[in-house]
Amino acid sequence: MKNMSFKTLLIILAWITISCSNKKKEVITAHSDKPNIILFVSDDHGLDALGAYGNPIIKTPNLDKLAADGVKFTNAYCTSASCAASRSVILSGQFGHATGSYGHVHDYHHFSTYDNVQTLPVLLENAGYETARIGKYHVAPEKVYHFNTVLEADPRNTVEMAEACTNVLKSDKPFFLYFCTDDPHRGHPFTPEPWDAPNTFGNKKEGYKNVDAITYNPEDVLVPEFLPDTKQSREEIAQYYQSISRIDQGFGKLMKILQDTGKADNTIVFYISDNGMAFPGAKTTVHEPGIKLPCIIKDPTNKTKGTTNNAMISWVDLTPTILDMAKVDYKEEAFHGKSFNTIIEEENPKGWDEVYASHTFHEVTMYYPMRAVRYGDYKLIWNIAYQLEYPFASDLWASSTWQSIYRNHEEFYGPKKVSDYLFRPEFELYNLTKDPNEINNLATNNNFAEILKNLKTKMKDFQTKTKDPWMIMWSHDASLQGSGVNL
């Protein structure tokens, strides 16, 4: 080095600079084949309130266009009809009972995912993606669910949220945008004055900036069959519809900004909800209105448009599916779900006829563990704590929809007796093809004893595979509690 001339040193430095520049170009080229991904998640939006899923009253033109340009799943399920528990599954690909995500993360509930869990945003960041989130987060700890960029906007104003995402959509790197609204979750205060006033679902008399307030006549709304058709139900559903129409406008704005960036042809867009509508009988249950949800996916590389896919998919499948789409290597055994990327264009793919649900808590005061399996036409629910009265989420208990029944000592809540709603059997078995509203429990019918036995076996196998701590409740075998040693 002492004998090296200054000229030689300059040549070496120039060569290093050019070499590094070329490597940088190679990295950019390597990223160019990766699609951008938008995962748009609404809060408490059921299958009941989307034009694309057959509701002729609600105005959701932008989401309907997404369905017209993509694929609509008719058997998509969350694993737990509770916000935080569901979102942990969406971003981890594992059931909450295996990750410690048993219920709500905030305030005194404080459920939190284990530190060693590998999540979707972290895996995508490691693969070179710009990862950004906006709106409702509701998972913990942050280091497990880390995003490069955190954007701020009013989570009730999806138009404002969309505008805040502009720079992310212009990113030089492939991006993963996790876009989560507060709509159509019930709004504060949960306890109305007077008691029979409908919840606002986030709607405001003065409205939101750059958002058209689309209102609905309670007489026109469609009351789902599991709900009582009362004045209070209709008034609350009208507010719920208005909140969803606000989501739709923000979604349309986001798609317009994406189109203007020139990246729409290389961006895969998902629209899902975390759980069903925030009415008793849906949210916090493992009945169909609570866990069967909208799922619309637009992948510009797919040739088919406006198609329907009847595969049974689950939110536990989302992380491996998105990693598959992003061309990111991963270990299949790291997730409880599996990628459905290869069957998106099929209408009735084989082998996709089985899903599972696992609910343990909503709020910490709402201990009521339930496990469910749907296989083909049949669905089995195991109410593990069936001796307890079914607990209510605070916002659902205070709802005028529920209070109109409770205060008037009505015998029925929709098609079910109030007593049956509050006190549930250990097992519920339904033929969903013949009994979509889950009214006729076949669990004690000897004619279905073999089906019951087979589904119990499937449930036990599922719990064993996913290391469900509540597996112990089948036999009270203490060995299932483990060694007591922290690993």
N, C-alpha and C positions, 0 to 999 in steps of 0.2 A: 504493500500500500504506500510505503514511503517513496518508492520510485515511480508511482503512477503520476502521469502528467495531468495537468489541469484539463487539457483537451479531452484526454481519455475519460476522465471523471465525468465531464459533461455528456459525453456520448453514452456512458453507462446510465446516467440519470435520465437521459432522454428515452433510452430503451425501456427502462422501468416504468416511466410515465405512460409510454405508448402501450406497454403490456397491460398495465392496470386499467387503462382506458378500454382496451379490447375486452378484458375480463368483465368490466362493467356492462359493456354492450352485450356480451354473451348472457349475462344474468337477465338483462331486460328481454332479450330474445327468448330465453327459457320461460319467462313469465307470460309471453305473448299468447301462448296457446291455452292459458288458463282462463276460464270464464269468470266474470264478476257474478256475485250472488247477493240477492236481496231476500232476506227472510222477514216478512211483514207479519207481525203477530198482534192481533187484537185481543181485548180483555173481556172475557165472558160473552162471546158471540157464538150462538148456536146455529145449527143447520136451518132453524125455523125462519131466519130473517135475511135471506139473500135471494135476489131475483134469479140468479143462475141455478139455485136449488129449488125453484118452483114457487116462490112467493110472488104473486102478481101485484101486491100492494106496495111493498117497500121499494124505494128508488135507490138502486145501487148500480148505475150504468157503467162505472169504471171497473168495478169488480166483475160485472157480467161480461165486459169486454175481455178481461183477462181469461175468463173461462172460455170465451169464444175463440181466443187465440191460443189456448193451451189445453190442459187436461183437467178434468174435474173428478176427484175421487169421491165415491159414494159410501165407502166404508172405512173412513179414516177416524182413528180413535186416539184421544189422549190417554195417558195411563192413570192420571189422578185428576179429578175435577176440582182442583184447588190451585190458585194462581202460582205460588212459589214452587210447590211440589211439581207441578206440571212443567214449569220453565226449566227446572233443574234437569229434567229428563230430556227436554228439547235440546239442551246444550251439552249434554253429557253422553247420551245414548245408553244410559243405565237407569234402572228403576230406582226410585227414591229410597226404598227400603234398604238398598244395598250401598247407598252413598251417604246416608245420614240426613238426607233431605226429606224429612218426614212431614214437614208442614211449613208454615209461614216463617220467614227469616227475620221479620222486623220486630222491634220493641221487645216485649217480654216473651214472645214466642221463641225467637232465637234459634231456630233450626238452621244447621249449616252443613255444607258438603265437606266430606273428608279432604284433607290437603293433598292426597296423592291421586285424586281423580283428574284425568286428562280430558279437557273440554274442547269443544269445537273451535271457539275463537283462538285458543292458545295453539292448537294444532295447525290452524290455518295461518296464524302469524308465523309460526316456525317454517311454514312452506312458502313464505314470501308474500303473503296477503296483507294488505292494509285492512285492519279490522276496526269497525266503528259501531257504536251503539247510540241510540237515542230513545228517550222515553222510559217506560217502566223497566226496571232492572230486576229487583225482587229475587235475587239469588245471592249467595254468600258462600265463602269469602271472596273478596275481589281478586286476590291473587290466583284463585282457581278459575274464575270466570273473567279473566283479564281481556280488555280490549285496548288497542293502541290509542283510539280516539274516543272521547266521550263528548257528545254534542248536547247542547241545551236548547230546549224550546218547551212551550206549554204542551204537555202530553194530551191535553184535550183538544188542541187545535192541530190537526194533522196537516193542514196546509202550511202552517208555520213550521212544523216539524220537517216537512218536505223541503222547504226553502233552506233550512239549516243544514241540509245534507248535500248541498250543491257541490262544495269543494271535495267531498268524499267521492262523489260520482265522477269528478274530473281527475281522480287520482291517476298518477302515472303507473302505479302498480295495480294488479288485480285487487278488487276490493270485496269484502264481505260486510254488508250493512245489515245490522240487526235493528229493525224499526218496530218499536213497541208502543202502542197507544194505551192511554188510560180508558178510552171508550171501548165498548159501551158499559163499563163497570158502573155500578150504582154510585151516585154522588153523595157527598156529605151535605147536611147531616143525615145519617141513616135513619134516625127516629124523627118522623115528621110531626109537625103541628099544623092542623089537627091530625089524629092518627090515620085518617083515611085519605090524606093528601098523597098523590103519587110521588115517588122518588124522581129526582131530576135527571138521573143518569148522565150528569155532567152538563146538561143543557142550561143555558143562561138566557134570561129575558133580553138582555142587551146583545146577545149573540157573541160571535168570535170574529176577529178581524179577517177579512177576505174569505169568509165562509158564509154561504147562504143557509139560513135556518130553514130546513125542510121539515115542516110539521105534519102531523097525521091526526085524523079524526078517530077517536077511540072506537067509534061505531064501525070503522072500516077495517081495523086490524084483524089479523088472523090469530085466534087464541089456540095455541097448541093443545092437543087432546089431554095432556097430563095436567093441565091447569084448570081451575074453576073458571067458567065463563061469567065473570062478575064485572060490575062497573069498575071496581078497583083494579082488577087484572087488566082490563082494556085500557084504562088510563095509564097504567105503568108500561104496558107494551107500546103504547103510542110514544112515550118518552124514550123508550129503548130504541125504537125505530129511528127517531130523530138523531140519536147519538150515532147510530150506524151510518146514516146518510152523511154525517160529518166525516166519519172515517173514509167513506167512499170518495169524497171530494179531495181529501188529502192524498189518498192513493192515486187519484187521477193526476194531481199536481206532481207527485213524485215521478210518475211515468212520463209526464211531459218534460220534466227537467232531464230525465234519463235520455229521452229521445233527442233532446237538444245537444247533449254531449256527444252524440254519435255512437254511444256504446250499447244501445238497446239490442243490437244484433249479437252481442256477446255477453248478455246478462241474463241469468236465470232468475226468475222471480217466483217466490212462494207466498201464498196468502193462507194463513191458518189462524186459529184462535187457541188460547190456552185451555179453555174449558167451556161448558155450555152456559146458557143464559142464566143470569143471577136471579133466579126464581126458585122457591122451594120445589123440589122434585127434579131439578136439573143440577145446578152447581152443588158441589160437595157430595154428590151421589155417584154410584157407578151404574146407574140406570142409563138408558140410551140418551135421553136429553142432556145428561151431564157430560158424557164422554164421546159421543159420536158427533164429529165436528166438520166444518168446511175445510177442504184442502184443495187449493187450485194452484197448479204449477204451469208456468210458461217457460219452456226451454226453446230458444230460437233455433237450435240445431235439430229439433224434432220436426219431421215433415208433416205429421198430422196435427190438425187444429180442431178445436171445438169437440173434443172426444170425451168420453166417460170411461173411467177405470173403476171396476168393481172389486179390485183386490182389497183384502183387509190389511191395512197398514196401521202403524202405531207411531206415536211421537218418539218412541224409543228407536225407531228406524231412521229418524231425520239426520242425526249426526253422521252415521256411516254413509247415508245417501249423499249428503252434501260433500263429504270428503271424496266420495267416488266421483261425483260430478266435477269437483275441483282438481281431479287427477292427483290426489295426495295419497301416498302410500300409508296404510294403516293395518294393524293387526285385527282381524275379524273377531278374535276372541276377547278383545278389549271392550267390546260392546255387547249389550243384551239384544240389541236390534240388528237388523241386516239391511243392506242397501236395496232399495227398490228401483234404482236408476235404470236397470236393464228392462224392466217390465212397464215403464211409464206409458209407452205407446200401445200396450195391449188392453183390450177391454175386459177379458176374463182370464187373467194369467193363472196357470196351475200352481198349486202349492201355497197360495196366499189366502188361506181360509181359516186363520187362527190368530187371535190377539188376546192380550192379557191386560188386566187393570189392577192397580195396587194403590189403595188409599188408606192412610193411617190417621193423619190429623188434617185439620184446616187451621183453625186457631188452636193454641195449645190446650185450651179448655174443651176441645171437641174431639176427645179420643173416641174413635169408632172405626177400628181397622176393618177393612173389607178387601177381599181379593175376588177377582172375577176372571173367567175365561169364556171367550166366545169361540166356538168351533162349528163351522157350518151354520146350520139353522139354529143351533141351541146355545144358550148362555147360562152359565152357573155363577151365582154370587154366593160367597161365603161371608156371612156377617159374623166375624170372630167374637165380637163383644155383644152378641144379640140380646143378652140379658139386660143391657142398658137401654134407656130411652134414647132414641135417635137424637143427636144434638143439632142445634141450629147455628149457622153462622150469624153473627150479630146483625148484619145488614138484611139477611133473609127473614129473621125473626121479626124485625121491626117493619118489614114491608107491609104496605096496605093490602097487598094481595093475600098474604098469610093472615094478617090481623082481621080481615073481613070474615074469615072462617073461624078463627080462634075466638074472637070476642062474641060472635053470635052462636057459639056452641054448635056449629054445623056438624053433621055426621060425616059428610064427604068432603074431601079436598080433590076436586076433579073426579076422576073415575074411581079413586081409591078412598077407603074409609080413613078418617083421621087417625083412628086407633091403629090401623095397619101401617100408616105412614110413620107413626111414632114408635111402634113396637114391632120389630121385624123378626122373622124366623131365622134360624141359623143358616138354612140354605134356601135359595130361591133358584128355581130352574124354569126357563122359559123357552118356548119355540118362537123365535122372533119373526119367522115367516108368517105363522098363523096368529101370533099375539105380539105385534110390534110395540104395544103400549105396556107390556109386561104386567098383565093383570092376573093371569091364570097360572099360579105357581104349581109346577108339576113335581116338585121335589118329594112329595109324600104319595104320589100316584105310583102304584106298583107297576103299572104298564111302562113306566119310564125308569125303572130301577137300574137297568143296565146302562142307559145313557148317563144317569146320575153317577154311577160307579166309574164309568170311563172318564167323565169330566173331572171328577175328584182326583183320579190318577194323574190326569194332565196338569191339574193345579198343583199337586204335590211335586211333580217333576219340575214344573216351572219354579216353584219356591226353592227347591234344592239347587237348581242350576243358577239361580240369581242370589243365592245365600240370604234368603228372607228370614230375619230373626223370628218372625211370627210362625214359622214352620213348627216351632215347638208346641203350638196350640193344638195340633192334631193328636199328640200323644203325651204331652208334658214330659218328654224325654229330656232330662237335664243335660245330657251329653251335647245336645244341640246348642247349648249356651256357650260352648267354646271353653278355652283354657283359662280365660280371665287375664291373659297376658296381652299387653298392647303390642301390636306388630307394626 
